[in-house]
Amino acid sequence: MDAIPCYGASVRKASRILTRIYDETLAPSGLNLTQFSIAYLLARHGSATITDLAAWMDTDKTAMGRNLAPMERDGFISIQPGKDRRSREVTLTTTGRVKYKKAASLWRQAQKQVEKLIGEQPAAKLRSILQLVATKAGAHQ
């Protein structure tokens, strides 16, 4: 099958494939790639507002709320009123920290799978290029 000569189509197709690899590898932890990314940010920062999480992941607050809902329901995160009452502060619970640690090990396995699939250096170059695109595109919004 012919590939569409389009950057956007190529990135979307690759994104679906890579997301599938990560989601399947992370499945035993109970987290998917999006939830793992949220847990990573919370583990790194200790806590964050929903607005901050949405900004860091370049999504809107409504979508972030939908991503957080199952994590809160399953006891992985706690969402409490923020300092100014209009914001809400998100933290990992003890259960969430345990899930995150298990998921981090599985995430490293997924990273290795991607490196094995396309090669270690191409994988590193891909990550650099995608980070460049995100940085440059973010500056133009």
N, CA, C and O atoms as CSV, one atom per row, in Angstrom:
chain,resi,resn,atom,element,x,y,z
A,1,MET,N,N,0.840,-1.179,0.000
A,1,MET,CA,C,0.000,0.000,0.000
A,1,MET,C,C,0.885,1.241,0.000
A,1,MET,O,O,1.892,1.296,0.705
A,2,ASP,N,N,0.503,2.230,-0.791
A,2,ASP,CA,C,1.262,3.465,-0.887
A,2,ASP,C,C,1.034,4.330,0.344
A,2,ASP,O,O,-0.078,4.428,0.863
A,3,ALA,N,N,2.113,4.950,0.795
A,3,ALA,CA,C,2.006,5.908,1.884
A,3,ALA,C,C,1.579,7.251,1.305
A,3,ALA,O,O,1.966,7.601,0.190
A,4,ILE,N,N,0.793,7.990,2.048
A,4,ILE,CA,C,0.391,9.326,1.623
A,4,ILE,C,C,1.594,10.249,1.832
A,4,ILE,O,O,2.167,10.259,2.921
A,5,PRO,N,N,1.991,11.026,0.816
A,5,PRO,CA,C,3.160,11.897,0.961
A,5,PRO,C,C,2.813,13.157,1.764
A,5,PRO,O,O,2.857,14.274,1.248
A,6,CYS,N,N,2.471,12.947,3.023
A,6,CYS,CA,C,1.988,14.042,3.869
A,6,CYS,C,C,2.586,13.873,5.261
A,6,CYS,O,O,2.489,12.798,5.853
A,7,TYR,N,N,3.202,14.926,5.782
A,7,TYR,CA,C,3.791,14.852,7.126
A,7,TYR,C,C,2.735,14.497,8.165
A,7,TYR,O,O,2.951,13.628,9.010
A,8,GLY,N,N,1.601,15.169,8.098
A,8,GLY,CA,C,0.547,14.934,9.080
A,8,GLY,C,C,0.034,13.512,9.063
A,8,GLY,O,O,-0.123,12.895,10.117
A,9,ALA,N,N,-0.232,12.980,7.868
A,9,ALA,CA,C,-0.732,11.605,7.763
A,9,ALA,C,C,0.306,10.610,8.264
A,9,ALA,O,O,-0.033,9.635,8.935
A,10,SER,N,N,1.566,10.858,7.939
A,10,SER,CA,C,2.639,9.958,8.389
A,10,SER,C,C,2.771,9.968,9.905
A,10,SER,O,O,2.928,8.916,10.526
A,11,VAL,N,N,2.707,11.155,10.500
A,11,VAL,CA,C,2.816,11.263,11.955
A,11,VAL,C,C,1.617,10.595,12.621
A,11,VAL,O,O,1.783,9.897,13.621
A,12,ARG,N,N,0.422,10.793,12.090
A,12,ARG,CA,C,-0.773,10.179,12.683
A,12,ARG,C,C,-0.701,8.657,12.629
A,12,ARG,O,O,-1.040,7.981,13.600
A,13,LYS,N,N,-0.260,8.121,11.497
A,13,LYS,CA,C,-0.148,6.667,11.373
A,13,LYS,C,C,0.895,6.129,12.352
A,13,LYS,O,O,0.646,5.152,13.058
A,14,ALA,N,N,2.058,6.770,12.389
A,14,ALA,CA,C,3.115,6.341,13.314
A,14,ALA,C,C,2.642,6.475,14.760
A,14,ALA,O,O,2.940,5.619,15.592
A,15,SER,N,N,1.914,7.535,15.057
A,15,SER,CA,C,1.402,7.750,16.408
A,15,SER,C,C,0.471,6.619,16.834
A,15,SER,O,O,0.556,6.131,17.961
A,16,ARG,N,N,-0.409,6.207,15.943
A,16,ARG,CA,C,-1.326,5.099,16.274
A,16,ARG,C,C,-0.549,3.811,16.550
A,16,ARG,O,O,-0.865,3.077,17.486
A,17,ILE,N,N,0.465,3.544,15.732
A,17,ILE,CA,C,1.269,2.328,15.907
A,17,ILE,C,C,2.034,2.383,17.224
A,17,ILE,O,O,2.027,1.420,17.990
A,18,LEU,N,N,2.694,3.514,17.488
A,18,LEU,CA,C,3.477,3.645,18.717
A,18,LEU,C,C,2.576,3.622,19.949
A,18,LEU,O,O,2.922,3.006,20.957
A,19,THR,N,N,1.436,4.282,19.875
A,19,THR,CA,C,0.508,4.267,21.005
A,19,THR,C,C,0.061,2.842,21.308
A,19,THR,O,O,-0.045,2.456,22.472
A,20,ARG,N,N,-0.199,2.068,20.273
A,20,ARG,CA,C,-0.596,0.669,20.463
A,20,ARG,C,C,0.516,-0.106,21.180
A,20,ARG,O,O,0.237,-0.875,22.100
A,21,ILE,N,N,1.770,0.090,20.764
A,21,ILE,CA,C,2.898,-0.597,21.414
A,21,ILE,C,C,2.933,-0.248,22.898
A,21,ILE,O,O,3.031,-1.136,23.745
A,22,TYR,N,N,2.853,1.046,23.214
A,22,TYR,CA,C,2.921,1.476,24.613
A,22,TYR,C,C,1.713,0.997,25.406
A,22,TYR,O,O,1.866,0.491,26.518
A,23,ASP,N,N,0.513,1.148,24.848
A,23,ASP,CA,C,-0.688,0.725,25.573
A,23,ASP,C,C,-0.675,-0.771,25.861
A,23,ASP,O,O,-1.031,-1.190,26.963
A,24,GLU,N,N,-0.271,-1.579,24.889
A,24,GLU,CA,C,-0.215,-3.030,25.105
A,24,GLU,C,C,0.842,-3.392,26.142
A,24,GLU,O,O,0.622,-4.278,26.968
A,25,THR,N,N,1.982,-2.715,26.105
A,25,THR,CA,C,3.052,-3.010,27.060
A,25,THR,C,C,2.687,-2.531,28.458
A,25,THR,O,O,3.011,-3.194,29.443
A,26,LEU,N,N,2.020,-1.391,28.555
A,26,LEU,CA,C,1.640,-0.827,29.851
A,26,LEU,C,C,0.406,-1.494,30.462
A,26,LEU,O,O,0.149,-1.327,31.654
A,27,ALA,N,N,-0.354,-2.240,29.677
A,27,ALA,CA,C,-1.632,-2.809,30.127
A,27,ALA,C,C,-1.560,-3.523,31.483
A,27,ALA,O,O,-2.465,-3.335,32.297
A,28,PRO,N,N,-0.524,-4.336,31.769
A,28,PRO,CA,C,-0.495,-5.011,33.075
A,28,PRO,C,C,-0.455,-4.050,34.271
A,28,PRO,O,O,-0.794,-4.441,35.388
A,29,SER,N,N,-0.045,-2.805,34.043
A,29,SER,CA,C,0.010,-1.826,35.133
A,29,SER,C,C,-1.351,-1.205,35.414
A,29,SER,O,O,-1.550,-0.594,36.464
A,30,GLY,N,N,-2.290,-1.357,34.481
A,30,GLY,CA,C,-3.586,-0.717,34.633
A,30,GLY,C,C,-3.625,0.702,34.089
A,30,GLY,O,O,-4.645,1.382,34.206
A,31,LEU,N,N,-2.525,1.158,33.494
A,31,LEU,CA,C,-2.461,2.501,32.913
A,31,LEU,C,C,-2.252,2.403,31.410
A,31,LEU,O,O,-1.594,1.482,30.925
A,32,ASN,N,N,-2.816,3.360,30.673
A,32,ASN,CA,C,-2.485,3.466,29.258
A,32,ASN,C,C,-1.417,4.557,29.099
A,32,ASN,O,O,-0.992,5.149,30.091
A,33,LEU,N,N,-0.988,4.822,27.880
A,33,LEU,CA,C,0.097,5.781,27.668
A,33,LEU,C,C,-0.265,7.177,28.158
A,33,LEU,O,O,0.563,7.844,28.779
A,34,THR,N,N,-1.473,7.626,27.894
A,34,THR,CA,C,-1.883,8.958,28.356
A,34,THR,C,C,-1.870,9.023,29.876
A,34,THR,O,O,-1.369,9.990,30.451
A,35,GLN,N,N,-2.413,8.010,30.529
A,35,GLN,CA,C,-2.437,7.982,31.989
A,35,GLN,C,C,-1.029,7.883,32.558
A,35,GLN,O,O,-0.726,8.505,33.576
A,36,PHE,N,N,-0.165,7.103,31.906
A,36,PHE,CA,C,1.224,7.022,32.353
A,36,PHE,C,C,1.879,8.393,32.257
A,36,PHE,O,O,2.604,8.796,33.167
A,37,SER,N,N,1.637,9.110,31.171
A,37,SER,CA,C,2.228,10.437,30.991
A,37,SER,C,C,1.776,11.392,32.096
A,37,SER,O,O,2.573,12.178,32.605
A,38,ILE,N,N,0.506,11.321,32.461
A,38,ILE,CA,C,-0.013,12.137,33.561
A,38,ILE,C,C,0.660,11.741,34.870
A,38,ILE,O,O,1.095,12.605,35.632
A,39,ALA,N,N,0.747,10.443,35.133
A,39,ALA,CA,C,1.389,9.959,36.362
A,39,ALA,C,C,2.851,10.382,36.408
A,39,ALA,O,O,3.356,10.751,37.468
A,40,TYR,N,N,3.537,10.333,35.266
A,40,TYR,CA,C,4.937,10.775,35.191
A,40,TYR,C,C,5.048,12.238,35.620
A,40,TYR,O,O,5.891,12.589,36.446
A,41,LEU,N,N,4.196,13.079,35.056
A,41,LEU,CA,C,4.245,14.504,35.390
A,41,LEU,C,C,3.950,14.736,36.866
A,41,LEU,O,O,4.597,15.567,37.505
A,42,LEU,N,N,2.979,14.011,37.413
A,42,LEU,CA,C,2.653,14.166,38.831
A,42,LEU,C,C,3.775,13.645,39.716
A,42,LEU,O,O,4.075,14.248,40.746
A,43,ALA,N,N,4.397,12.542,39.334
A,43,ALA,CA,C,5.526,12.014,40.108
A,43,ALA,C,C,6.691,13.000,40.075
A,43,ALA,O,O,7.399,13.170,41.067
A,44,ARG,N,N,6.878,13.632,38.952
A,44,ARG,CA,C,7.987,14.577,38.790
A,44,ARG,C,C,7.740,15.879,39.548
A,44,ARG,O,O,8.657,16.428,40.159
A,45,HIS,N,N,6.490,16.378,39.510
A,45,HIS,CA,C,6.186,17.684,40.095
A,45,HIS,C,C,5.536,17.604,41.476
A,45,HIS,O,O,5.400,18.629,42.144
A,46,GLY,N,N,5.136,16.430,41.912
A,46,GLY,CA,C,4.487,16.282,43.211
A,46,GLY,C,C,2.989,16.493,43.131
A,46,GLY,O,O,2.211,15.670,43.614
A,47,SER,N,N,2.590,17.586,42.528
A,47,SER,CA,C,1.176,17.864,42.282
A,47,SER,C,C,1.109,18.889,41.157
A,47,SER,O,O,2.113,19.505,40.797
A,48,ALA,N,N,-0.078,19.057,40.615
A,48,ALA,CA,C,-0.261,20.030,39.538
A,48,ALA,C,C,-1.737,20.352,39.422
A,48,ALA,O,O,-2.594,19.550,39.795
A,49,THR,N,N,-2.022,21.530,38.904
A,49,THR,CA,C,-3.413,21.855,38.617
A,49,THR,C,C,-3.810,21.176,37.308
A,49,THR,O,O,-2.958,20.796,36.504
A,50,ILE,N,N,-5.104,21.034,37.113
A,50,ILE,CA,C,-5.597,20.464,35.855
A,50,ILE,C,C,-5.157,21.346,34.689
A,50,ILE,O,O,-4.818,20.841,33.619
A,51,THR,N,N,-5.162,22.655,34.893
A,51,THR,CA,C,-4.722,23.592,33.853
A,51,THR,C,C,-3.264,23.346,33.483
A,51,THR,O,O,-2.918,23.326,32.302
A,52,ASP,N,N,-2.402,23.157,34.492
A,52,ASP,CA,C,-0.982,22.889,34.218
A,52,ASP,C,C,-0.805,21.576,33.465
A,52,ASP,O,O,-0.060,21.513,32.487
A,53,LEU,N,N,-1.489,20.529,33.917
A,53,LEU,CA,C,-1.383,19.234,33.231
A,53,LEU,C,C,-1.821,19.357,31.773
A,53,LEU,O,O,-1.169,18.825,30.874
A,54,ALA,N,N,-2.923,20.057,31.548
A,54,ALA,CA,C,-3.419,20.240,30.176
A,54,ALA,C,C,-2.388,20.986,29.333
A,54,ALA,O,O,-2.156,20.628,28.178
A,55,ALA,N,N,-1.773,22.012,29.897
A,55,ALA,CA,C,-0.766,22.780,29.156
A,55,ALA,C,C,0.458,21.922,28.860
A,55,ALA,O,O,0.961,21.933,27.736
A,56,TRP,N,N,0.941,21.181,29.846
A,56,TRP,CA,C,2.135,20.347,29.650
A,56,TRP,C,C,1.901,19.286,28.584
A,56,TRP,O,O,2.822,18.923,27.851
A,57,MET,N,N,0.669,18.788,28.496
A,57,MET,CA,C,0.364,17.736,27.523
A,57,MET,C,C,-0.284,18.288,26.254
A,57,MET,O,O,-0.717,17.529,25.386
A,58,ASP,N,N,-0.344,19.614,26.155
A,58,ASP,CA,C,-0.889,20.298,24.981
A,58,ASP,C,C,-2.285,19.797,24.621
A,58,ASP,O,O,-2.557,19.405,23.486
A,59,THR,N,N,-3.151,19.822,25.619
A,59,THR,CA,C,-4.552,19.450,25.422
A,59,THR,C,C,-5.417,20.471,26.148
A,59,THR,O,O,-4.888,21.326,26.858
A,60,ASP,N,N,-6.707,20.402,25.989
A,60,ASP,CA,C,-7.570,21.348,26.700
A,60,ASP,C,C,-7.998,20.761,28.045
A,60,ASP,O,O,-7.864,19.563,28.292
A,61,LYS,N,N,-8.520,21.644,28.911
A,61,LYS,CA,C,-8.892,21.209,30.255
A,61,LYS,C,C,-10.016,20.176,30.242
A,61,LYS,O,O,-10.049,19.291,31.097
A,62,THR,N,N,-10.926,20.277,29.294
A,62,THR,CA,C,-12.030,19.311,29.213
A,62,THR,C,C,-11.496,17.914,28.906
A,62,THR,O,O,-11.884,16.938,29.548
A,63,ALA,N,N,-10.609,17.828,27.927
A,63,ALA,CA,C,-10.010,16.529,27.580
A,63,ALA,C,C,-9.185,16.001,28.749
A,63,ALA,O,O,-9.200,14.803,29.032
A,64,MET,N,N,-8.464,16.894,29.427
A,64,MET,CA,C,-7.674,16.458,30.580
A,64,MET,C,C,-8.601,15.912,31.659
A,64,MET,O,O,-8.299,14.890,32.275
A,65,GLY,N,N,-9.713,16.573,31.893
A,65,GLY,CA,C,-10.679,16.081,32.876
A,65,GLY,C,C,-11.178,14.684,32.541
A,65,GLY,O,O,-11.336,13.844,33.426
A,66,ARG,N,N,-11.427,14.439,31.249
A,66,ARG,CA,C,-11.863,13.094,30.821
A,66,ARG,C,C,-10.762,12.064,31.057
A,66,ARG,O,O,-11.053,10.917,31.398
A,67,ASN,N,N,-9.508,12.458,30.881
A,67,ASN,CA,C,-8.397,11.531,31.117
A,67,ASN,C,C,-8.184,11.269,32.607
A,67,ASN,O,O,-7.777,10.176,33.001
A,68,LEU,N,N,-8.461,12.273,33.425
A,68,LEU,CA,C,-8.258,12.129,34.870
A,68,LEU,C,C,-9.375,11.335,35.546
A,68,LEU,O,O,-9.134,10.667,36.551
A,69,ALA,N,N,-10.580,11.399,35.010
A,69,ALA,CA,C,-11.743,10.773,35.663
A,69,ALA,C,C,-11.530,9.297,35.999
A,69,ALA,O,O,-11.772,8.910,37.142
A,70,PRO,N,N,-11.085,8.449,35.053
A,70,PRO,CA,C,-10.894,7.042,35.429
A,70,PRO,C,C,-9.741,6.850,36.414
A,70,PRO,O,O,-9.757,5.913,37.213
A,71,MET,N,N,-8.756,7.720,36.362
A,71,MET,CA,C,-7.643,7.609,37.308
A,71,MET,C,C,-8.113,7.942,38.725
A,71,MET,O,O,-7.689,7.311,39.693
A,72,GLU,N,N,-8.992,8.937,38.833
A,72,GLU,CA,C,-9.551,9.284,40.143
A,72,GLU,C,C,-10.486,8.168,40.616
A,72,GLU,O,O,-10.431,7.755,41.774
A,73,ARG,N,N,-11.334,7.688,39.722
A,73,ARG,CA,C,-12.281,6.607,40.057
A,73,ARG,C,C,-11.543,5.371,40.581
A,73,ARG,O,O,-11.993,4.724,41.527
A,74,ASP,N,N,-10.405,5.052,39.956
A,74,ASP,CA,C,-9.645,3.863,40.340
A,74,ASP,C,C,-8.697,4.107,41.511
A,74,ASP,O,O,-7.967,3.205,41.921
A,75,GLY,N,N,-8.709,5.327,42.048
A,75,GLY,CA,C,-7.911,5.627,43.233
A,75,GLY,C,C,-6.444,5.897,42.962
A,75,GLY,O,O,-5.631,5.834,43.885
A,76,PHE,N,N,-6.080,6.199,41.717
A,76,PHE,CA,C,-4.675,6.461,41.373
A,76,PHE,C,C,-4.284,7.907,41.658
A,76,PHE,O,O,-3.121,8.205,41.932
A,77,ILE,N,N,-5.272,8.806,41.589
A,77,ILE,CA,C,-5.024,10.222,41.840
A,77,ILE,C,C,-6.085,10.768,42.774
A,77,ILE,O,O,-7.157,10.187,42.945
A,78,SER,N,N,-5.754,11.903,43.375
A,78,SER,CA,C,-6.700,12.650,44.194
A,78,SER,C,C,-6.827,14.038,43.572
A,78,SER,O,O,-5.823,14.655,43.214
A,79,ILE,N,N,-8.048,14.523,43.444
A,79,ILE,CA,C,-8.288,15.869,42.928
A,79,ILE,C,C,-8.973,16.667,44.031
A,79,ILE,O,O,-10.074,16.331,44.466
A,80,GLN,N,N,-8.305,17.725,44.476
A,80,GLN,CA,C,-8.796,18.557,45.573
A,80,GLN,C,C,-8.885,20.011,45.116
A,80,GLN,O,O,-8.245,20.396,44.137
A,81,PRO,N,N,-9.681,20.823,45.825
A,81,PRO,CA,C,-9.710,22.249,45.486
A,81,PRO,C,C,-8.300,22.836,45.567
A,81,PRO,O,O,-7.513,22.481,46.444
A,82,GLY,N,N,-8.001,23.735,44.637
A,82,GLY,CA,C,-6.684,24.366,44.602
A,82,GLY,C,C,-6.593,25.535,45.561
A,82,GLY,O,O,-7.507,25.794,46.344
A,83,LYS,N,N,-5.476,26.235,45.484
A,83,LYS,CA,C,-5.225,27.353,46.392
A,83,LYS,C,C,-6.208,28.503,46.187
A,83,LYS,O,O,-6.576,29.180,47.147
A,84,ASP,N,N,-6.637,28.728,44.942
A,84,ASP,CA,C,-7.523,29.867,44.677
A,84,ASP,C,C,-8.989,29.467,44.489
A,84,ASP,O,O,-9.784,30.280,44.017
A,85,ARG,N,N,-9.352,28.277,44.833
A,85,ARG,CA,C,-10.723,27.750,44.788
A,85,ARG,C,C,-11.247,27.544,43.364
A,85,ARG,O,O,-12.132,26.714,43.156
A,86,ARG,N,N,-10.723,28.275,42.387
A,86,ARG,CA,C,-11.161,28.069,41.003
A,86,ARG,C,C,-10.379,26.937,40.355
A,86,ARG,O,O,-10.832,26.327,39.387
A,87,SER,N,N,-9.209,26.668,40.896
A,87,SER,CA,C,-8.372,25.606,40.330
A,87,SER,C,C,-8.547,24.333,41.145
A,87,SER,O,O,-9.026,24.355,42.279
A,88,ARG,N,N,-8.148,23.230,40.538
A,88,ARG,CA,C,-8.184,21.946,41.240
A,88,ARG,C,C,-6.797,21.328,41.156
A,88,ARG,O,O,-6.181,21.299,40.091
A,89,GLU,N,N,-6.319,20.841,42.277
A,89,GLU,CA,C,-4.967,20.296,42.415
A,89,GLU,C,C,-5.019,18.769,42.331
A,89,GLU,O,O,-5.831,18.125,42.996
A,90,VAL,N,N,-4.150,18.210,41.511
A,90,VAL,CA,C,-4.114,16.764,41.284
A,90,VAL,C,C,-2.828,16.208,41.881
A,90,VAL,O,O,-1.750,16.760,41.658
A,91,THR,N,N,-2.934,15.124,42.636
A,91,THR,CA,C,-1.763,14.438,43.184
A,91,THR,C,C,-1.928,12.933,42.998
A,91,THR,O,O,-3.044,12.419,42.914
A,92,LEU,N,N,-0.796,12.240,42.937
A,92,LEU,CA,C,-0.826,10.778,42.929
A,92,LEU,C,C,-1.133,10.288,44.331
A,92,LEU,O,O,-0.592,10.815,45.303
A,93,THR,N,N,-1.979,9.305,44.448
A,93,THR,CA,C,-2.220,8.657,45.737
A,93,THR,C,C,-1.119,7.617,45.965
A,93,THR,O,O,-0.280,7.396,45.092
A,94,THR,N,N,-1.127,6.993,47.121
A,94,THR,CA,C,-0.181,5.904,47.378
A,94,THR,C,C,-0.365,4.803,46.343
A,94,THR,O,O,0.611,4.282,45.803
A,95,THR,N,N,-1.612,4.452,46.069
A,95,THR,CA,C,-1.905,3.452,45.032
A,95,THR,C,C,-1.371,3.917,43.684
A,95,THR,O,O,-0.797,3.129,42.933
A,96,GLY,N,N,-1.559,5.186,43.381
A,96,GLY,CA,C,-1.079,5.745,42.119
A,96,GLY,C,C,0.431,5.692,41.992
A,96,GLY,O,O,0.959,5.424,40.913
A,97,ARG,N,N,1.136,5.950,43.101
A,97,ARG,CA,C,2.612,5.880,43.065
A,97,ARG,C,C,3.079,4.450,42.814
A,97,ARG,O,O,4.034,4.228,42.070
A,98,VAL,N,N,2.407,3.480,43.434
A,98,VAL,CA,C,2.742,2.066,43.209
A,98,VAL,C,C,2.483,1.704,41.747
A,98,VAL,O,O,3.316,1.068,41.103
A,99,LYS,N,N,1.328,2.112,41.228
A,99,LYS,CA,C,0.993,1.852,39.816
A,99,LYS,C,C,2.023,2.502,38.898
A,99,LYS,O,O,2.464,1.892,37.924
A,100,TYR,N,N,2.403,3.737,39.208
A,100,TYR,CA,C,3.370,4.455,38.385
A,100,TYR,C,C,4.713,3.723,38.358
A,100,TYR,O,O,5.317,3.584,37.294
A,101,LYS,N,N,5.180,3.258,39.505
A,101,LYS,CA,C,6.472,2.551,39.546
A,101,LYS,C,C,6.429,1.280,38.707
A,101,LYS,O,O,7.378,0.979,37.982
A,102,LYS,N,N,5.336,0.540,38.804
A,102,LYS,CA,C,5.184,-0.663,37.977
A,102,LYS,C,C,5.134,-0.270,36.502
A,102,LYS,O,O,5.777,-0.898,35.661
A,103,ALA,N,N,4.368,0.766,36.200
A,103,ALA,CA,C,4.228,1.218,34.816
A,103,ALA,C,C,5.548,1.743,34.261
A,103,ALA,O,O,5.828,1.563,33.076
A,104,ALA,N,N,6.364,2.389,35.092
A,104,ALA,CA,C,7.644,2.937,34.619
A,104,ALA,C,C,8.554,1.830,34.106
A,104,ALA,O,O,9.254,2.009,33.110
A,105,SER,N,N,8.543,0.702,34.777
A,105,SER,CA,C,9.327,-0.445,34.324
A,105,SER,C,C,8.806,-0.953,32.977
A,105,SER,O,O,9.588,-1.269,32.080
A,106,LEU,N,N,7.500,-1.028,32.847
A,106,LEU,CA,C,6.891,-1.469,31.588
A,106,LEU,C,C,7.127,-0.442,30.480
A,106,LEU,O,O,7.338,-0.811,29.325
A,107,TRP,N,N,7.091,0.841,30.830
A,107,TRP,CA,C,7.357,1.907,29.859
A,107,TRP,C,C,8.770,1.757,29.288
A,107,TRP,O,O,8.980,1.920,28.086
A,108,ARG,N,N,9.736,1.444,30.159
A,108,ARG,CA,C,11.116,1.231,29.676
A,108,ARG,C,C,11.155,0.067,28.686
A,108,ARG,O,O,11.898,0.110,27.705
A,109,GLN,N,N,10.357,-0.971,28.940
A,109,GLN,CA,C,10.275,-2.087,27.989
A,109,GLN,C,C,9.710,-1.614,26.644
A,109,GLN,O,O,10.195,-2.019,25.586
A,110,ALA,N,N,8.694,-0.765,26.690
A,110,ALA,CA,C,8.115,-0.231,25.450
A,110,ALA,C,C,9.139,0.618,24.706
A,110,ALA,O,O,9.226,0.562,23.479
A,111,GLN,N,N,9.910,1.400,25.448
A,111,GLN,CA,C,10.968,2.207,24.821
A,111,GLN,C,C,11.936,1.283,24.071
A,111,GLN,O,O,12.311,1.556,22.930
A,112,LYS,N,N,12.326,0.203,24.721
A,112,LYS,CA,C,13.250,-0.759,24.096
A,112,LYS,C,C,12.619,-1.399,22.862
A,112,LYS,O,O,13.304,-1.632,21.866
A,113,GLN,N,N,11.318,-1.684,22.922
A,113,GLN,CA,C,10.630,-2.261,21.758
A,113,GLN,C,C,10.702,-1.313,20.563
A,113,GLN,O,O,10.951,-1.742,19.437
A,114,VAL,N,N,10.486,-0.033,20.813
A,114,VAL,CA,C,10.548,0.953,19.730
A,114,VAL,C,C,11.968,1.032,19.184
A,114,VAL,O,O,12.170,1.084,17.971
A,115,GLU,N,N,12.953,1.042,20.082
A,115,GLU,CA,C,14.354,1.091,19.641
A,115,GLU,C,C,14.713,-0.146,18.829
A,115,GLU,O,O,15.456,-0.057,17.851
A,116,LYS,N,N,14.190,-1.294,19.231
A,116,LYS,CA,C,14.445,-2.529,18.483
A,116,LYS,C,C,13.757,-2.484,17.119
A,116,LYS,O,O,14.302,-2.966,16.126
A,117,LEU,N,N,12.575,-1.911,17.079
A,117,LEU,CA,C,11.795,-1.832,15.847
A,117,LEU,C,C,12.465,-0.953,14.796
A,117,LEU,O,O,12.567,-1.349,13.635
A,118,ILE,N,N,12.921,0.230,15.187
A,118,ILE,CA,C,13.472,1.169,14.196
A,118,ILE,C,C,14.957,1.458,14.381
A,118,ILE,O,O,15.561,2.144,13.556
A,119,GLY,N,N,15.545,0.946,15.445
A,119,GLY,CA,C,16.952,1.203,15.721
A,119,GLY,C,C,17.094,2.268,16.799
A,119,GLY,O,O,16.290,3.197,16.882
A,120,GLU,N,N,18.126,2.123,17.622
A,120,GLU,CA,C,18.305,3.029,18.756
A,120,GLU,C,C,18.552,4.472,18.310
A,120,GLU,O,O,17.934,5.401,18.831
A,121,GLN,N,N,19.458,4.656,17.342
A,121,GLN,CA,C,19.757,6.018,16.885
A,121,GLN,C,C,18.582,6.649,16.138
A,121,GLN,O,O,18.261,7.811,16.391
A,122,PRO,N,N,17.926,5.921,15.220
A,122,PRO,CA,C,16.746,6.528,14.586
A,122,PRO,C,C,15.653,6.880,15.605
A,122,PRO,O,O,14.962,7.886,15.446
A,123,ALA,N,N,15.497,6.060,16.646
A,123,ALA,CA,C,14.487,6.349,17.668
A,123,ALA,C,C,14.832,7.643,18.402
A,123,ALA,O,O,13.956,8.473,18.648
A,124,ALA,N,N,16.105,7.814,18.752
A,124,ALA,CA,C,16.535,9.045,19.427
A,124,ALA,C,C,16.351,10.252,18.506
A,124,ALA,O,O,15.920,11.318,18.946
A,125,LYS,N,N,16.680,10.076,17.236
A,125,LYS,CA,C,16.509,11.169,16.267
A,125,LYS,C,C,15.025,11.501,16.090
A,125,LYS,O,O,14.655,12.673,16.013
A,126,LEU,N,N,14.187,10.481,16.026
A,126,LEU,CA,C,12.747,10.695,15.915
A,126,LEU,C,C,12.238,11.518,17.093
A,126,LEU,O,O,11.488,12.476,16.907
A,127,ARG,N,N,12.646,11.142,18.308
A,127,ARG,CA,C,12.210,11.870,19.502
A,127,ARG,C,C,12.660,13.327,19.425
A,127,ARG,O,O,11.888,14.231,19.748
A,128,SER,N,N,13.905,13.564,18.997
A,128,SER,CA,C,14.420,14.936,18.873
A,128,SER,C,C,13.629,15.742,17.852
A,128,SER,O,O,13.281,16.897,18.098
A,129,ILE,N,N,13.348,15.134,16.716
A,129,ILE,CA,C,12.593,15.834,15.668
A,129,ILE,C,C,11.179,16.156,16.151
A,129,ILE,O,O,10.683,17.261,15.932
A,130,LEU,N,N,10.534,15.197,16.802
A,130,LEU,CA,C,9.176,15.434,17.293
A,130,LEU,C,C,9.162,16.512,18.379
A,130,LEU,O,O,8.236,17.321,18.435
A,131,GLN,N,N,10.183,16.527,19.241
A,131,GLN,CA,C,10.276,17.573,20.256
A,131,GLN,C,C,10.496,18.937,19.606
A,131,GLN,O,O,9.951,19.942,20.063
A,132,LEU,N,N,11.293,18.971,18.540
A,132,LEU,CA,C,11.517,20.213,17.802
A,132,LEU,C,C,10.206,20.713,17.192
A,132,LEU,O,O,9.877,21.895,17.296
A,133,VAL,N,N,9.470,19.816,16.564
A,133,VAL,CA,C,8.182,20.192,15.968
A,133,VAL,C,C,7.251,20.746,17.050
A,133,VAL,O,O,6.620,21.785,16.857
A,134,ALA,N,N,7.166,20.052,18.183
A,134,ALA,CA,C,6.282,20.495,19.265
A,134,ALA,C,C,6.704,21.866,19.789
A,134,ALA,O,O,5.856,22.716,20.059
A,135,THR,N,N,8.000,22.081,19.933
A,135,THR,CA,C,8.508,23.360,20.431
A,135,THR,C,C,8.234,24.483,19.436
A,135,THR,O,O,7.724,25.542,19.803
A,136,LYS,N,N,8.577,24.240,18.182
A,136,LYS,CA,C,8.387,25.271,17.147
A,136,LYS,C,C,6.908,25.560,16.926
A,136,LYS,O,O,6.509,26.720,16.829
A,137,ALA,N,N,6.104,24.524,16.847
A,137,ALA,CA,C,4.667,24.712,16.623
A,137,ALA,C,C,4.030,25.406,17.820
A,137,ALA,O,O,3.159,26.261,17.657
A,138,GLY,N,N,4.463,25.039,19.019
A,138,GLY,CA,C,3.934,25.667,20.230
A,138,GLY,C,C,4.232,27.154,20.286
A,138,GLY,O,O,3.435,27.930,20.812
A,139,ALA,N,N,5.382,27.558,19.743
A,139,ALA,CA,C,5.764,28.967,19.733
A,139,ALA,C,C,4.914,29.774,18.761
A,139,ALA,O,O,4.812,30.994,18.897
A,140,HIS,N,N,4.302,29.112,17.784
A,140,HIS,CA,C,3.504,29.808,16.771
A,140,HIS,C,C,2.019,29.826,17.088
A,140,HIS,O,O,1.235,30.364,16.306
A,141,GLN,N,N,1.616,29.258,18.200
A,141,GLN,CA,C,0.182,29.227,18.529
A,141,GLN,C,C,-0.217,30.436,19.318
A,141,GLN,O,O,-1.385,30.578,19.682
